[in-house]
């Protein structure tokens, strides 16, 4: 979440909604899509809230929310989903759910969202690098002295 928020903060409104071609998704679309996915699978699916997702509108948007609004939307949904996951009793992990037409366990739903989120977060980071030409600096710590370079006694 923090890298997505950072990427949004580095992009102008025009770049957030830029598409290289009509069949591509802008960073803004990916953030709307992640918000919808996390809410549908975790908040609604696992947490039992109503499923209000309108998936097609996530991809149809050609503008709208600016960086701060997108980051706030995704942050609120991720926070809500984290609360749902924290409250899941261990005996529910094997409970079966129907989410988006898939018959999955609670644990499978959680892992599906984690994998999905990570994939699109990577796309957002990559798109931000392409759009800004910047090294985002997320791995600069690897260029410093290795933390385990010292000999242990």
N, C-alpha and C positions, 0 to 999 in steps of 0.2 A: 504494500500500500504506500509506503513512504517513497519508493522510487517512482511510482506512478504520479504521486502528488508533486514530486520534484520535477518530473518531466513536464507535467502540465504547467508548472511555474516557469519553465524555460521557453515555452511556446507562446507565440502571439495567438490571438483569437483566430486569425486567418490560418495559421499553421495547424491549430488544433482541429480544424474542420477541412484541411486540405486533403484532396485525393489525387493520386497520380493518374487514375483512370476511374471510370464509373463503376467498375466491378471491384474496386478496392474500398477498404474502410478507412476512414479518418481516425485519428487518435480519439476524437470525441465520440465517435461511434463505438469504439472498443470500450471506452469507459462506461457508456450507457449500457452496452451489452454485458459487461461484467457486473454492473449494478443489478440488472435484471436477472442474470443467471444466479448470482449469490442469493438474492432475495427469493427467487423461485425454489431453488434446491434446498437451501438451509432454513431461511425464515419461514417459508410456506411449507415445504416438504417435510423437513425435520421438525420444525417448530409448530406446525399446525395452523399457521396464519393463512388467511385467504390468499390464493394465487391470483394476483392482479396483473401479471406480466403481459405486456404487449410487445412480443419479441420483434415483430416486423418494424415497429416504430424506432427501435434501437438502431437499426441499420438504415432506415429511411431518412433520419435526421441529416440536415445539411448545415446545421448551425444551431444556435440556441444558447445553451449555458456556456459561460466563459470558464476559464481555468479554475477559479475559486469555487464556482458553483458545481462543477464536475467533481472536483476533489472532495467537496463537502458531501455531495450525494453519495459517492462511493464510500467515503469514510464512515458515514452514518450507517450504511447498509452493512459494511464489514463489521462495524462495532456491534450492531444488532445480531448479526450472524454469530459472532464470537460469543455473545451472551447465550444464544441458543445452544451452541456446542458445549459451553461450560456447564449447562444444566442437564445435558443428556446423561441419564443414568447408564452405567455400564451394561445393564441387562437389555437396554434398548438398541445397542449397537447391531444386533442381528435381526432386529425388527424389520419387516419388509414394508416398503413404500412404493407408491407409483408417483414418479416425478417426470413430467414432460413425456409421458408415455413409456417410461422405463421402469421396470420392476427391479428395484435395488434395495439393499439393506441400508440402514442409517449410516453405517460406516462407509459403505460404497458411495453413498451420496456425498459424504464429507470429502472423501478422497477425490471424487470426480470434480468437485468444486476447486479443491486445492490445485489439481493438475491443470484444469481449465484456466484458472486465475494466473498461474505461473506462465502458461503459454502465451496468453494475451499480454501479460506484463512484459514479457520478453519482446513481443512485437512493438509495444509502446516505447520501450527503451530504444530499440533499433530505429524506429521511425523518428524518434527525437534526435538521435545521432545524425540521421540522414538530413533531417530538416534544419538542424542548427550547425552541423559540421563540427560540433564540440565533442571533446572527450568528457564524458559525464563524471569521470573520476570515482566511480563506484568501487574500483579495485586498486586504488592507489596504494593502499596499505600493503599490498603484495610486493611493492617495489622497495619497501623498507627492510631493515634487518629482520631476518626470520625470528619470530618469537621463541622458537625452540633452538636457536643457534648456540645458546650457552650450554655448556656441559653440566649435567646434573651431578651432584657429589655422590 
